[in-house]
Amino acid sequence: MAQDLEPRAYAAAPTGANFIVVGVGRSSGGVVTDPSLPIEDVEATINAATIGAGTTFSLFGRTALAVAAFPYAWGTVSGKLNETATSVTRSGLADPRLRLSVNLLGGRALRPQEFVREKRPTIVGVSLSVAPPLGQYDPSKLINLGANRWSFKPEAGISRLIDKWTLDGYAGVLLFTANDQFYTGSSIRTQAPIFALQGHVSYTFKPRLWLAFDGTWYSGGTTSINGVDKQDLIRNSRFGATASYPLFRQQSIKAAVSRGATTRVGANFTTVSVAWQFSWLN
C-alpha cells in the first residue's frame, strides 16, 4: 500500500457514478531484507489479477467514493537461505483492499445534470483504506500472499485543475496490527507506521484520455519479532507513468508502469499493469 501510485484519486465526479474494473499486473525485481536475517539475494516475480467495483454517493452533502478490490496472485520468489540457493512458488487470494474517500473542499455532492455546470478548480479530500487479513497465509511458511494482520491507511489529498493540467498531492500514514502467527506460528511480528507522500502531474487531451507522471516517497515501518527490533527501516521512492484511453462511451483502458528510484529496505520492483473499466450512471 505504501508503493501506491494513483493519479486523480480525488478527482471530481457526480453522485450515482458506478464502475467495474478488471486488471492484471506484474511486479518483478529485488527485495532488500533485514541484514540480520539469514536471507540474501532475494528476487521475486509476482503476478496479480484483480476485480474491483466502486460507486459515488452523497455523504453529508459531500461527494464520497467507496471502492473494493479483490486480487488473486501467483508468483515465484528465489534467494539464498543460509547461503543455500532456493525458490518457492505461491498462488492464491491476496488481501483485499477497501477504500472510502470524501471530497471536502470543492466536493459538493451533485447529480450529473448539476455536475456538468459546476466549476471545480481545487479539491481537498480525505480517505481511509483498509486491507483485512483474508489472503492466503500459512504460519509454517516464510513467504505468504497474505499478511495475517489488518492494515489501515488514512490519507489527505489535494487536486488542482489548471486548464487541461491536473496537479495532485497526497499525504498518508500506514498503520498495522500485529501478526500473532508469524513464521512457525509461535512468534509475534509488529511493524511501526509508514509515512507516505505522493505527487502526480497529468494532462487531459479529451475526456477520459489523459497521461500522468507519478512519484512517491515513503519511510518508516521498522519491524520487531517477539519484542526484538529488526534493522529494517524503510526509506524508499518510486516513479512511474499512467495513461487512460477511452474505448467506447462507457469503457476505458488504463495502463501504468512504475519502478523503484531508491530503495533502502523492501521491494525494488518494476511494475506493469493494465485495467479495463466499465462505468455507468444511475
Order of alpha helices (4+ residues) and beta strands (2+ residues): beta-beta-beta-beta-beta-alpha-beta-beta-beta-beta-beta-beta-beta-beta-beta-beta-beta-beta
